[in-house]
Amino acid sequence: MIVRFSTLALLGAVALGGPIAARAQATVPTAQMTDSPCAPPAPRPPQEMITAMLKPGAKMPPMPPQGDEKLREYLKKHAEDIARDFADLCHYKPDNAALLKGARPTAVFMGDSITEAWGLGDASLFTLGVVDRGISGQTSPQILLRFYQDVVALHPKAVHIMAGTNDVAGNTGPSSPDDFKNNIRAMVDLARANHIQVVLASILPAERFPWRPDIQPVEQIQQLNAWLRELANQRKLIYADYYSSLATPSGAFRPELSNDGVHPNSDGYGAMRPIADAALRKTIR
C-alpha cells in the first residue's frame, strides 16, 4: 500500500490533521480532458510528525500563526489542488491499477485522515485483502465522488465507511446535516447495488478541532452518530461503534488514546481494533 499525505503536518502543524477550511487565491491551468491528468504525488510528511501523532503521550507541534508564510503557501497550493481535483481522484489511481491486476480485495476502508493513518497505526489490520483508501482532510462529498473508483471498481466483498469529522469541521465549506446524510445514503446505495456489504462507522469523538477552535462539535457528532446507528438498523447494515470506546463522558476523545483530541494514537487504534475485527467477521471473515 502506498500512503501519501497532503496535510498541515508538512508545515509542522497538526500531524495528519487535514486541510483547514480556508480559501486562497489560486491560479489553475486551463483544464482539458486527458488520459494523464494526475500530477506527481505529494511528499510524505517527516517521520517525526507521524510519530508525534501515533506515539502515545507524544507532544503535538503547535499550529502555525495565520500570517505564517509557509501556511499561506500551503493554503494557496491546497486551493489549487482542490480546484484541479476536488475529490483527489488521483490519490489512489496507481494503487488501484496495481490492485486490479491481482485478486480483488476483501474489504476497503474509506474515510479521511483517521482512516488513512490507520494503515500506519495498526498495519496488521490491512492484511488478507483489506485495503486502506483514506485521504486526509476529506469530507463526505469528496469521499462520495471517489467511491466508485476507490471501492466499487475494486469489487470488494465489503466497505467500511467512516466520514463526518471534517464535515462537522467545515473543511470544504458550509454544509448541512442533511447534506452529510444524503452523501452517506448515496454511498450505501452504491455499495448495495453492487453487492458490497456495508459497515457504517461512528464519527470519532472530538471536543474541539485544533484547526477550527471556534467550533464546538460534541453535540453534533452525537446527533449524527445516532442517525448513523438508526440508518444501519433500518438498512440492515453493520454499525461499528468506535465512539463509545473512545469518548469521555463529556464527549471528548479520551486523552490517553489521542494526542490531538481528534486522531487516535496507536493505543487508540488498538482500542478500535476489536470493533473493526468484529465488523469484518460479519462480512468477510
MIDOSE-1310 file (N, C-alpha, C; in nm, 2 decimals, decimal comma, always signed):
residues 285
mivr	+0,08/-0,12/+0,00/+0,00/+0,00/+0,00/+0,09/+0,12/+0,00; +0,06/+0,22/-0,09/+0,14/+0,34/-0,10/+0,06/+0,45/-0,02; +0,12/+0,51/+0,08/+0,05/+0,61/+0,16/+0,10/+0,74/+0,13; +0,01/+0,84/+0,10/+0,05/+0,97/+0,07/-0,03/+1,07/+0,16
fstl	+0,03/+1,18/+0,20/-0,04/+1,27/+0,28/-0,04/+1,41/+0,22; -0,15/+1,49/+0,23/-0,15/+1,63/+0,19/-0,21/+1,71/+0,31; -0,13/+1,73/+0,41/-0,18/+1,78/+0,54/-0,09/+1,89/+0,59; -0,14/+1,96/+0,70/-0,07/+2,06/+0,77/+0,06/+2,00/+0,84
allg	+0,07/+1,87/+0,85/+0,19/+1,81/+0,90/+0,31/+1,85/+0,82; +0,29/+1,87/+0,69/+0,40/+1,91/+0,60/+0,46/+2,05/+0,64; +0,38/+2,13/+0,72/+0,42/+2,26/+0,76/+0,46/+2,26/+0,91; +0,47/+2,14/+0,97/+0,50/+2,14/+1,11/+0,38/+2,17/+1,20
aval	+0,26/+2,15/+1,15/+0,14/+2,18/+1,23/+0,09/+2,05/+1,29; -0,04/+2,02/+1,27/-0,10/+1,91/+1,33/-0,08/+1,79/+1,24; -0,01/+1,68/+1,29/+0,01/+1,57/+1,20/-0,12/+1,50/+1,16; -0,13/+1,49/+1,02/-0,25/+1,43/+0,96/-0,37/+1,50/+1,00
ggpi	-0,36/+1,63/+1,03/-0,48/+1,70/+1,08/-0,58/+1,73/+0,97; -0,54/+1,73/+0,85/-0,64/+1,76/+0,74/-0,63/+1,91/+0,70; -0,67/+1,95/+0,58/-0,67/+2,08/+0,54/-0,76/+2,17/+0,62; -0,72/+2,30/+0,64/-0,80/+2,40/+0,71/-0,91/+2,44/+0,61
aara	-1,03/+2,47/+0,66/-1,14/+2,51/+0,58/-1,12/+2,66/+0,55; -1,02/+2,69/+0,46/-0,99/+2,83/+0,42/-0,97/+2,83/+0,27; -0,98/+2,95/+0,22/-0,97/+2,97/+0,08/-0,86/+3,06/+0,05; -0,79/+3,04/-0,06/-0,68/+3,13/-0,11/-0,69/+3,15/-0,25
qatv	-0,64/+3,26/-0,30/-0,64/+3,29/-0,44/-0,55/+3,18/-0,51; -0,61/+3,11/-0,61/-0,54/+3,00/-0,68/-0,54/+3,02/-0,83; -0,43/+3,00/-0,89/-0,42/+3,01/-1,04/-0,42/+2,86/-1,09; -0,52/+2,83/-1,16/-0,54/+2,69/-1,21/-0,52/+2,69/-1,36
ptaq	-0,43/+2,60/-1,41/-0,42/+2,60/-1,56/-0,55/+2,56/-1,63; -0,56/+2,60/-1,75/-0,68/+2,57/-1,83/-0,70/+2,42/-1,84; -0,82/+2,37/-1,80/-0,85/+2,23/-1,79/-0,88/+2,17/-1,93; -0,85/+2,04/-1,94/-0,89/+1,97/-2,06/-0,89/+1,82/-2,02
mtds	-0,97/+1,74/-2,10/-0,97/+1,60/-2,08/-0,85/+1,54/-2,13; -0,79/+1,45/-2,05/-0,66/+1,39/-2,09/-0,65/+1,25/-2,02; -0,57/+1,16/-2,08/-0,55/+1,03/-2,03/-0,46/+1,03/-1,90; -0,39/+1,14/-1,88/-0,29/+1,15/-1,77/-0,31/+1,28/-1,70
pcap	-0,42/+1,30/-1,62/-0,45/+1,42/-1,56/-0,37/+1,44/-1,42; -0,31/+1,34/-1,37/-0,26/+1,35/-1,24/-0,11/+1,40/-1,23; -0,09/+1,50/-1,13/+0,04/+1,55/-1,10/+0,11/+1,44/-1,02; +0,25/+1,46/-1,00/+0,32/+1,37/-0,91/+0,26/+1,37/-0,77
papr	+0,27/+1,26/-0,70/+0,21/+1,26/-0,56/+0,29/+1,36/-0,47; +0,21/+1,41/-0,37/+0,28/+1,50/-0,27/+0,37/+1,42/-0,19; +0,48/+1,48/-0,14/+0,57/+1,41/-0,05/+0,51/+1,37/+0,08; +0,56/+1,27/+0,14/+0,51/+1,23/+0,28/+0,56/+1,33/+0,38
ppqe	+0,49/+1,35/+0,49/+0,54/+1,43/+0,60/+0,66/+1,37/+0,67; +0,74/+1,45/+0,74/+0,85/+1,40/+0,81/+0,81/+1,29/+0,91; +0,90/+1,19/+0,93/+0,86/+1,08/+1,01/+0,83/+1,13/+1,15; +0,90/+1,24/+1,20/+0,87/+1,28/+1,34/+0,73/+1,33/+1,35
mita	+0,67/+1,38/+1,24/+0,53/+1,43/+1,25/+0,43/+1,31/+1,27; +0,46/+1,20/+1,20/+0,38/+1,08/+1,21/+0,40/+1,02/+1,35; +0,52/+1,02/+1,40/+0,55/+0,97/+1,53/+0,47/+1,05/+1,64; +0,47/+1,18/+1,62/+0,40/+1,27/+1,72/+0,25/+1,24/+1,73
mlkp	+0,19/+1,20/+1,62/+0,05/+1,17/+1,62/+0,02/+1,03/+1,68; +0,11/+0,93/+1,64/+0,08/+0,79/+1,68/+0,14/+0,75/+1,81; +0,25/+0,80/+1,85/+0,32/+0,76/+1,98/+0,24/+0,81/+2,10; +0,18/+0,72/+2,18/+0,10/+0,77/+2,30/+0,18/+0,86/+2,38
gakm	+0,12/+0,98/+2,42/+0,18/+1,08/+2,50/+0,27/+1,17/+2,43; +0,30/+1,16/+2,31/+0,39/+1,25/+2,24/+0,32/+1,38/+2,23; +0,40/+1,49/+2,23/+0,36/+1,63/+2,23/+0,34/+1,67/+2,08; +0,22/+1,72/+2,05/+0,19/+1,77/+1,91/+0,25/+1,90/+1,89
ppmp	+0,31/+1,93/+1,77/+0,36/+2,06/+1,74/+0,25/+2,16/+1,73; +0,28/+2,29/+1,76/+0,18/+2,39/+1,76/+0,13/+2,43/+1,62; +0,01/+2,48/+1,61/-0,04/+2,53/+1,48/+0,04/+2,65/+1,45; +0,07/+2,67/+1,32/+0,14/+2,80/+1,28/+0,05/+2,92/+1,29
pqgd	+0,10/+3,04/+1,31/+0,01/+3,16/+1,31/-0,05/+3,18/+1,18; -0,16/+3,26/+1,17/-0,23/+3,28/+1,05/-0,14/+3,35/+0,94; -0,05/+3,43/+0,99/+0,04/+3,51/+0,89/+0,16/+3,43/+0,85; +0,17/+3,31/+0,89/+0,29/+3,23/+0,86/+0,31/+3,21/+0,71
eklr	+0,43/+3,24/+0,66/+0,45/+3,23/+0,51/+0,42/+3,09/+0,46; +0,47/+2,99/+0,53/+0,45/+2,85/+0,48/+0,31/+2,81/+0,48; +0,23/+2,86/+0,58/+0,09/+2,84/+0,59/+0,02/+2,90/+0,47; +0,06/+3,02/+0,44/+0,00/+3,09/+0,32/+0,03/+3,01/+0,19
eylk	+0,15/+2,96/+0,18/+0,19/+2,88/+0,06/+0,11/+2,75/+0,06; +0,09/+2,69/+0,17/+0,01/+2,57/+0,18/-0,13/+2,59/+0,14; -0,19/+2,69/+0,19/-0,33/+2,72/+0,16/-0,35/+2,75/+0,01; -0,26/+2,82/-0,05/-0,26/+2,85/-0,19/-0,26/+2,72/-0,27
khae	-0,16/+2,64/-0,24/-0,15/+2,51/-0,31/-0,27/+2,42/-0,29; -0,32/+2,42/-0,16/-0,44/+2,34/-0,14/-0,56/+2,39/-0,22; -0,58/+2,52/-0,23/-0,68/+2,57/-0,31/-0,67/+2,53/-0,46; -0,54/+2,53/-0,51/-0,52/+2,49/-0,65/-0,55/+2,34/-0,66
diar	-0,51/+2,26/-0,57/-0,53/+2,12/-0,58/-0,68/+2,09/-0,57; -0,75/+2,16/-0,49/-0,90/+2,14/-0,48/-0,97/+2,18/-0,61; -0,92/+2,29/-0,67/-0,98/+2,33/-0,80/-0,95/+2,23/-0,91; -0,83/+2,17/-0,91/-0,80/+2,07/-1,01/-0,87/+1,94/-0,99
dfad	-0,87/+1,90/-0,87/-0,92/+1,76/-0,84/-0,99/+1,76/-0,70; -1,11/+1,80/-0,70/-1,18/+1,82/-0,57/-1,18/+1,70/-0,48; -1,21/+1,58/-0,55/-1,22/+1,46/-0,47/-1,08/+1,39/-0,45; -0,98/+1,44/-0,51/-0,84/+1,38/-0,51/-0,85/+1,24/-0,57
lchy	-0,91/+1,23/-0,69/-0,92/+1,11/-0,76/-0,79/+1,05/-0,80; -0,69/+1,14/-0,81/-0,56/+1,09/-0,85/-0,48/+1,02/-0,73; -0,53/+1,04/-0,61/-0,46/+0,99/-0,49/-0,42/+0,84/-0,50; -0,53/+0,76/-0,53/-0,51/+0,61/-0,53/-0,51/+0,55/-0,66
kpdn	-0,51/+0,63/-0,77/-0,51/+0,57/-0,90/-0,40/+0,46/-0,93; -0,28/+0,49/-0,89/-0,17/+0,39/-0,91/-0,19/+0,27/-0,83; -0,24/+0,28/-0,71/-0,26/+0,17/-0,62/-0,38/+0,08/-0,67; -0,48/+0,15/-0,72/-0,60/+0,08/-0,77/-0,56/+0,00/-0,90
aall	-0,48/+0,06/-0,99/-0,44/-0,01/-1,11/-0,36/-0,13/-1,08; -0,27/-0,12/-0,98/-0,19/-0,24/-0,94/-0,27/-0,34/-0,88; -0,37/-0,30/-0,80/-0,46/-0,40/-0,73/-0,54/-0,48/-0,83; -0,59/-0,41/-0,93/-0,68/-0,47/-1,03/-0,61/-0,58/-1,11
kgar	-0,48/-0,58/-1,11/-0,40/-0,69/-1,18/-0,40/-0,82/-1,10; -0,44/-0,82/-0,98/-0,44/-0,94/-0,90/-0,57/-0,97/-0,85; -0,58/-1,04/-0,73/-0,71/-1,08/-0,67/-0,78/-0,96/-0,62; -0,91/-0,96/-0,62/-0,99/-0,85/-0,57/-0,97/-0,84/-0,42
ptav	-0,98/-0,72/-0,36/-0,97/-0,70/-0,22/-1,09/-0,76/-0,15; -1,08/-0,79/-0,02/-1,19/-0,84/+0,05/-1,27/-0,73/+0,11; -1,20/-0,62/+0,16/-1,27/-0,51/+0,22/-1,19/-0,38/+0,19; -1,26/-0,27/+0,17/-1,20/-0,14/+0,15/-1,24/-0,05/+0,27
fmgd	-1,15/+0,02/+0,33/-1,18/+0,12/+0,43/-1,17/+0,26/+0,37; -1,28/+0,32/+0,37/-1,30/+0,46/+0,31/-1,31/+0,56/+0,42; -1,24/+0,67/+0,40/-1,26/+0,78/+0,50/-1,16/+0,89/+0,48; -1,13/+0,96/+0,59/-1,04/+1,07/+0,59/-0,91/+1,04/+0,66
site	-0,84/+1,14/+0,73/-0,71/+1,11/+0,79/-0,71/+1,00/+0,89; -0,83/+0,99/+0,96/-0,83/+0,88/+1,07/-0,82/+0,75/+1,00; -0,88/+0,73/+0,89/-0,87/+0,60/+0,81/-0,73/+0,59/+0,75; -0,68/+0,70/+0,69/-0,55/+0,70/+0,62/-0,44/+0,66/+0,72
awgl	-0,44/+0,72/+0,84/-0,34/+0,69/+0,94/-0,35/+0,56/+1,00; -0,47/+0,49/+0,99/-0,49/+0,36/+1,05/-0,39/+0,26/+0,99; -0,36/+0,28/+0,86/-0,26/+0,19/+0,80/-0,12/+0,19/+0,86; -0,09/+0,30/+0,93/+0,03/+0,32/+1,00/+0,02/+0,29/+1,15
gdas	-0,10/+0,32/+1,20/-0,12/+0,30/+1,35/-0,15/+0,16/+1,38; -0,20/+0,08/+1,28/-0,22/-0,07/+1,31/-0,22/-0,14/+1,17; -0,10/-0,15/+1,12/-0,08/-0,20/+0,98/-0,13/-0,34/+0,97; -0,13/-0,42/+1,08/-0,17/-0,56/+1,07/-0,32/-0,58/+1,03
lftl	-0,40/-0,47/+1,05/-0,54/-0,48/+1,01/-0,55/-0,49/+0,86; -0,46/-0,43/+0,79/-0,47/-0,42/+0,65/-0,39/-0,53/+0,58; -0,43/-0,65/+0,61/-0,38/-0,77/+0,55/-0,50/-0,86/+0,50; -0,47/-0,97/+0,44/-0,57/-1,06/+0,39/-0,67/-0,99/+0,30
gvvd	-0,62/-0,90/+0,22/-0,71/-0,83/+0,13/-0,78/-0,71/+0,17; -0,75/-0,66/+0,30/-0,82/-0,54/+0,35/-0,73/-0,42/+0,30; -0,78/-0,32/+0,23/-0,70/-0,21/+0,18/-0,76/-0,08/+0,24; -0,66/+0,01/+0,25/-0,69/+0,15/+0,31/-0,71/+0,25/+0,20
rgis	-0,82/+0,32/+0,20/-0,84/+0,42/+0,10/-0,89/+0,55/+0,17; -0,82/+0,58/+0,28/-0,85/+0,71/+0,35/-0,77/+0,82/+0,29; -0,82/+0,94/+0,29/-0,75/+1,06/+0,24/-0,77/+1,17/+0,34; -0,66/+1,23/+0,39/-0,66/+1,33/+0,49/-0,74/+1,45/+0,46
gqts	-0,82/+1,50/+0,55/-0,90/+1,62/+0,53/-1,03/+1,61/+0,46; -1,06/+1,49/+0,41/-1,18/+1,49/+0,32/-1,31/+1,49/+0,39; -1,41/+1,54/+0,33/-1,55/+1,55/+0,37/-1,63/+1,45/+0,29; -1,75/+1,42/+0,34/-1,83/+1,32/+0,27/-1,86/+1,34/+0,12
pqil	-1,87/+1,47/+0,07/-1,89/+1,48/-0,07/-1,77/+1,44/-0,15; -1,65/+1,46/-0,09/-1,53/+1,42/-0,16/-1,52/+1,26/-0,16; -1,55/+1,20/-0,05/-1,54/+1,06/-0,04/-1,65/+0,99/-0,13; -1,76/+1,06/-0,14/-1,87/+1,00/-0,23/-1,82/+1,01/-0,38
lrfy	-1,76/+1,12/-0,42/-1,72/+1,14/-0,56/-1,61/+1,03/-0,60; -1,53/+0,99/-0,51/-1,43/+0,88/-0,54/-1,48/+0,74/-0,50; -1,60/+0,73/-0,46/-1,65/+0,60/-0,41/-1,65/+0,49/-0,52; -1,69/+0,53/-0,64/-1,69/+0,43/-0,75/-1,55/+0,38/-0,78
qdvv	-1,46/+0,48/-0,80/-1,32/+0,44/-0,83/-1,25/+0,37/-0,73; -1,26/+0,41/-0,60/-1,18/+0,35/-0,49/-1,25/+0,24/-0,42; -1,38/+0,21/-0,45/-1,45/+0,10/-0,39/-1,51/+0,01/-0,49; -1,61/+0,06/-0,56/-1,69/-0,03/-0,64/-1,61/-0,09/-0,75
alhp	-1,52/-0,02/-0,82/-1,44/-0,07/-0,93/-1,34/-0,18/-0,88; -1,31/-0,19/-0,75/-1,22/-0,29/-0,69/-1,30/-0,42/-0,66; -1,43/-0,42/-0,66/-1,51/-0,54/-0,64/-1,48/-0,61/-0,51; -1,48/-0,53/-0,40/-1,46/-0,59/-0,27/-1,59/-0,66/-0,22
kavh	-1,57/-0,74/-0,12/-1,69/-0,80/-0,05/-1,76/-0,70/+0,04; -1,68/-0,61/+0,10/-1,73/-0,52/+0,20/-1,66/-0,39/+0,19; -1,73/-0,28/+0,24/-1,67/-0,15/+0,25/-1,70/-0,10/+0,39; -1,60/-0,03/+0,45/-1,61/+0,03/+0,59/-1,60/+0,18/+0,56
imag	-1,71/+0,25/+0,59/-1,73/+0,39/+0,56/-1,72/+0,47/+0,69; -1,62/+0,55/+0,70/-1,60/+0,64/+0,82/-1,58/+0,78/+0,77; -1,69/+0,86/+0,79/-1,68/+1,00/+0,74/-1,76/+1,09/+0,84; -1,74/+1,22/+0,84/-1,82/+1,31/+0,92/-1,73/+1,41/+1,00
tndv	-1,62/+1,37/+1,05/-1,54/+1,46/+1,13/-1,51/+1,59/+1,06; -1,47/+1,58/+0,93/-1,44/+1,70/+0,85/-1,56/+1,78/+0,80; -1,67/+1,71/+0,79/-1,80/+1,78/+0,76/-1,84/+1,87/+0,87; -1,83/+1,82/+1,00/-1,86/+1,90/+1,11/-1,76/+2,01/+1,12
agnt	-1,63/+1,99/+1,09/-1,53/+2,10/+1,09/-1,54/+2,20/+0,98; -1,62/+2,16/+0,87/-1,64/+2,26/+0,76/-1,52/+2,27/+0,67; -1,45/+2,15/+0,65/-1,33/+2,16/+0,58/-1,35/+2,20/+0,43; -1,46/+2,17/+0,37/-1,48/+2,21/+0,23/-1,59/+2,31/+0,22
gpss	-1,62/+2,39/+0,33/-1,72/+2,49/+0,33/-1,84/+2,45/+0,40; -1,94/+2,54/+0,41/-2,06/+2,52/+0,48/-2,14/+2,40/+0,42; -2,20/+2,32/+0,51/-2,29/+2,22/+0,46/-2,39/+2,19/+0,58; -2,49/+2,11/+0,55/-2,60/+2,09/+0,65/-2,59/+1,94/+0,69
pddf	-2,65/+1,90/+0,80/-2,66/+1,76/+0,84/-2,73/+1,68/+0,73; -2,83/+1,74/+0,66/-2,90/+1,66/+0,56/-2,80/+1,64/+0,44; -2,71/+1,73/+0,41/-2,61/+1,71/+0,31/-2,53/+1,59/+0,34; -2,48/+1,58/+0,46/-2,40/+1,47/+0,51/-2,48/+1,34/+0,50
knni	-2,60/+1,34/+0,55/-2,69/+1,22/+0,54/-2,71/+1,17/+0,40; -2,73/+1,26/+0,31/-2,76/+1,22/+0,17/-2,63/+1,16/+0,11; -2,51/+1,21/+0,14/-2,39/+1,16/+0,09/-2,37/+1,02/+0,15; -2,40/+0,99/+0,27/-2,39/+0,86/+0,33/-2,49/+0,76/+0,26
ramv	-2,61/+0,81/+0,25/-2,71/+0,73/+0,18/-2,67/+0,69/+0,04; -2,61/+0,78/-0,03/-2,56/+0,76/-0,17/-2,45/+0,65/-0,17; -2,36/+0,66/-0,08/-2,25/+0,56/-0,07/-2,31/+0,42/-0,04; -2,40/+0,42/+0,05/-2,47/+0,29/+0,09/-2,54/+0,23/-0,03
dlar	-2,61/+0,32/-0,10/-2,69/+0,27/-0,22/-2,59/+0,22/-0,33; -2,48/+0,29/-0,35/-2,38/+0,24/-0,45/-2,33/+0,11/-0,41; -2,29/+0,09/-0,28/-2,24/-0,04/-0,24/-2,34/-0,15/-0,25; -2,46/-0,13/-0,20/-2,56/-0,23/-0,21/-2,60/-0,27/-0,35
anhi	-2,60/-0,17/-0,44/-2,64/-0,20/-0,58/-2,53/-0,29/-0,64; -2,41/-0,29/-0,59/-2,30/-0,36/-0,64/-2,26/-0,48/-0,55; -2,36/-0,52/-0,47/-2,35/-0,64/-0,38/-2,22/-0,64/-0,29; -2,20/-0,52/-0,24/-2,09/-0,49/-0,14/-2,16/-0,47/+0,00
qvvl	-2,12/-0,55/+0,09/-2,17/-0,53/+0,23/-2,11/-0,41/+0,29; -2,19/-0,34/+0,37/-2,15/-0,21/+0,43/-2,14/-0,21/+0,58; -2,02/-0,16/+0,62/-2,00/-0,13/+0,76/-2,00/+0,02/+0,78; -2,10/+0,08/+0,86/-2,10/+0,22/+0,89/-2,03/+0,24/+1,02
asil	-1,93/+0,33/+1,01/-1,85/+0,36/+1,14/-1,90/+0,48/+1,20; -1,90/+0,49/+1,33/-1,94/+0,61/+1,40/-1,83/+0,72/+1,37; -1,87/+0,84/+1,39/-1,78/+0,95/+1,39/-1,70/+0,95/+1,52; -1,57/+0,97/+1,52/-1,50/+0,96/+1,65/-1,52/+1,08/+1,73
paer	-1,50/+1,07/+1,86/-1,53/+1,19/+1,95/-1,43/+1,30/+1,93; -1,47/+1,42/+1,95/-1,38/+1,54/+1,95/-1,45/+1,65/+2,03; -1,38/+1,71/+2,12/-1,43/+1,83/+2,19/-1,40/+1,96/+2,12; -1,30/+1,95/+2,04/-1,26/+2,07/+1,96/-1,17/+2,02/+1,85
fpwr	-1,16/+2,11/+1,75/-1,07/+2,08/+1,63/-0,95/+2,18/+1,64; -0,83/+2,13/+1,65/-0,71/+2,22/+1,65/-0,71/+2,33/+1,54; -0,76/+2,29/+1,42/-0,76/+2,38/+1,31/-0,88/+2,46/+1,30; -0,98/+2,43/+1,38/-1,11/+2,51/+1,39/-1,15/+2,53/+1,53
pdiq	-1,07/+2,60/+1,61/-1,11/+2,61/+1,76/-1,24/+2,68/+1,79; -1,30/+2,75/+1,69/-1,42/+2,82/+1,71/-1,54/+2,72/+1,71; -1,53/+2,60/+1,67/-1,64/+2,50/+1,66/-1,64/+2,42/+1,79; -1,77/+2,40/+1,84/-1,79/+2,31/+1,95/-1,87/+2,19/+1,89
pveq	-1,80/+2,08/+1,86/-1,86/+1,97/+1,78/-1,93/+1,86/+1,86; -1,92/+1,86/+1,99/-1,97/+1,74/+2,07/-2,11/+1,70/+2,03; -2,20/+1,80/+2,05/-2,35/+1,77/+2,03/-2,38/+1,72/+1,89; -2,32/+1,79/+1,79/-2,35/+1,75/+1,65/-2,29/+1,61/+1,62
iqql	-2,17/+1,58/+1,67/-2,12/+1,44/+1,65/-2,21/+1,34/+1,71; -2,26/+1,36/+1,83/-2,35/+1,27/+1,89/-2,48/+1,25/+1,81; -2,54/+1,36/+1,76/-2,66/+1,35/+1,68/-2,64/+1,28/+1,55; -2,53/+1,30/+1,49/-2,50/+1,23/+1,36/-2,48/+1,08/+1,39
nawl	-2,41/+1,05/+1,50/-2,39/+0,91/+1,53/-2,52/+0,84/+1,56; -2,61/+0,91/+1,62/-2,74/+0,85/+1,65/-2,81/+0,82/+1,52; -2,80/+0,91/+1,42/-2,86/+0,89/+1,29/-2,79/+0,77/+1,22; -2,66/+0,76/+1,22/-2,58/+0,66/+1,16/-2,63/+0,52/+1,21
rela	-2,64/+0,51/+1,34/-2,69/+0,39/+1,41/-2,83/+0,35/+1,36; -2,92/+0,45/+1,35/-3,05/+0,43/+1,31/-3,05/+0,38/+1,16; -2,97/+0,45/+1,07/-2,97/+0,41/+0,93/-2,92/+0,26/+0,92; -2,82/+0,23/+1,00/-2,77/+0,09/+0,99/-2,88/-0,01/+1,03
nqrk	-2,95/+0,02/+1,13/-3,06/-0,06/+1,18/-3,17/-0,08/+1,07; -3,21/+0,04/+1,01/-3,31/+0,04/+0,90/-3,27/-0,04/+0,78; -3,14/-0,03/+0,74/-3,10/-0,08/+0,62/-3,03/-0,22/+0,64; -3,03/-0,27/+0,76/-2,96/-0,39/+0,80/-2,81/-0,39/+0,76
liya	-2,75/-0,28/+0,80/-2,60/-0,27/+0,78/-2,53/-0,30/+0,92; -2,41/-0,31/+0,91/-2,33/-0,33/+1,04/-2,28/-0,19/+1,09; -2,31/-0,16/+1,21/-2,27/-0,03/+1,27/-2,15/-0,06/+1,36; -2,04/+0,01/+1,33/-1,92/-0,01/+1,41/-1,91/+0,11/+1,51
dyys	-1,94/+0,09/+1,63/-1,95/+0,20/+1,73/-1,81/+0,22/+1,80; -1,73/+0,30/+1,74/-1,60/+0,33/+1,80/-1,62/+0,44/+1,90; -1,71/+0,52/+1,88/-1,73/+0,64/+1,97/-1,74/+0,60/+2,12; -1,82/+0,50/+2,15/-1,84/+0,46/+2,29/-1,71/+0,42/+2,36
slat	-1,62/+0,36/+2,28/-1,50/+0,31/+2,34/-1,39/+0,42/+2,35; -1,41/+0,53/+2,28/-1,30/+0,63/+2,27/-1,34/+0,76/+2,34; -1,47/+0,78/+2,38/-1,52/+0,91/+2,43/-1,51/+0,92/+2,58; -1,49/+1,04/+2,63/-1,51/+1,06/+2,77/-1,65/+1,09/+2,80
psga	-1,70/+1,10/+2,92/-1,84/+1,13/+2,95/-1,88/+1,27/+2,89; -1,79/+1,36/+2,87/-1,82/+1,49/+2,82/-1,82/+1,50/+2,67; -1,78/+1,38/+2,60/-1,78/+1,38/+2,46/-1,64/+1,41/+2,40; -1,54/+1,43/+2,48/-1,40/+1,45/+2,43/-1,34/+1,31/+2,39
frpe	-1,23/+1,32/+2,32/-1,15/+1,20/+2,29/-1,07/+1,16/+2,42; -1,08/+1,04/+2,46/-1,00/+1,00/+2,58/-0,86/+1,04/+2,56; -0,80/+1,12/+2,65/-0,66/+1,18/+2,63/-0,55/+1,08/+2,61; -0,57/+0,96/+2,68/-0,47/+0,86/+2,66/-0,47/+0,79/+2,53
lsnd	-0,58/+0,81/+2,45/-0,60/+0,74/+2,32/-0,58/+0,84/+2,20; -0,55/+0,97/+2,23/-0,53/+1,06/+2,12/-0,44/+1,17/+2,17; -0,35/+1,21/+2,08/-0,25/+1,32/+2,12/-0,30/+1,46/+2,08; -0,40/+1,46/+1,99/-0,45/+1,59/+1,95/-0,60/+1,61/+1,97
gvhp	-0,66/+1,51/+2,03/-0,81/+1,52/+2,06/-0,90/+1,49/+1,94; -0,84/+1,45/+1,83/-0,92/+1,42/+1,71/-0,88/+1,29/+1,65; -0,75/+1,26/+1,64/-0,69/+1,14/+1,57/-0,65/+1,04/+1,68; -0,68/+0,91/+1,66/-0,62/+0,81/+1,75/-0,47/+0,81/+1,75
nsdg	-0,41/+0,78/+1,86/-0,27/+0,74/+1,86/-0,27/+0,58/+1,85; -0,16/+0,52/+1,86/-0,15/+0,38/+1,83/-0,24/+0,30/+1,94; -0,24/+0,35/+2,06/-0,33/+0,29/+2,16/-0,48/+0,31/+2,12; -0,51/+0,43/+2,07/-0,65/+0,45/+2,02/-0,69/+0,35/+1,91
ygam	-0,59/+0,33/+1,81/-0,62/+0,23/+1,71/-0,63/+0,09/+1,77; -0,55/+0,07/+1,87/-0,56/-0,06/+1,94/-0,70/-0,08/+2,00; -0,76/+0,03/+2,06/-0,89/+0,02/+2,12/-1,00/+0,00/+2,01; -0,97/+0,05/+1,89/-1,07/+0,03/+1,78/-1,06/-0,10/+1,71
rpia	-0,95/-0,17/+1,73/-0,93/-0,29/+1,65/-1,03/-0,40/+1,68; -1,07/-0,43/+1,80/-1,17/-0,54/+1,82/-1,30/-0,51/+1,76; -1,34/-0,38/+1,75/-1,46/-0,34/+1,69/-1,45/-0,36/+1,54; -1,34/-0,32/+1,48/-1,32/-0,34/+1,34/-1,32/-0,49/+1,31
daal	-1,25/-0,57/+1,39/-1,24/-0,72/+1,36/-1,38/-0,78/+1,37; -1,46/-0,74/+1,47/-1,60/-0,79/+1,48/-1,68/-0,76/+1,36; -1,67/-0,64/+1,30/-1,74/-0,60/+1,18/-1,69/-0,68/+1,06; -1,56/-0,70/+1,05/-1,51/-0,78/+0,94/-1,55/-0,93/+0,95
rkti	-1,56/-0,98/+1,07/-1,61/-1,12/+1,08/-1,75/-1,14/+1,03; -1,83/-1,03/+1,04/-1,97/-1,04/+1,00/-1,98/-1,02/+0,85; -1,87/-0,98/+0,78/-1,88/-0,95/+0,64/-1,79/-1,04/+0,56; -1,66/-1,05/+0,59/-1,57/-1,12/+0,50/-1,49/-1,23/+0,57
r	-1,49/-1,24/+0,70/-1,40/-1,34/+0,76/-1,49/-1,45/+0,84
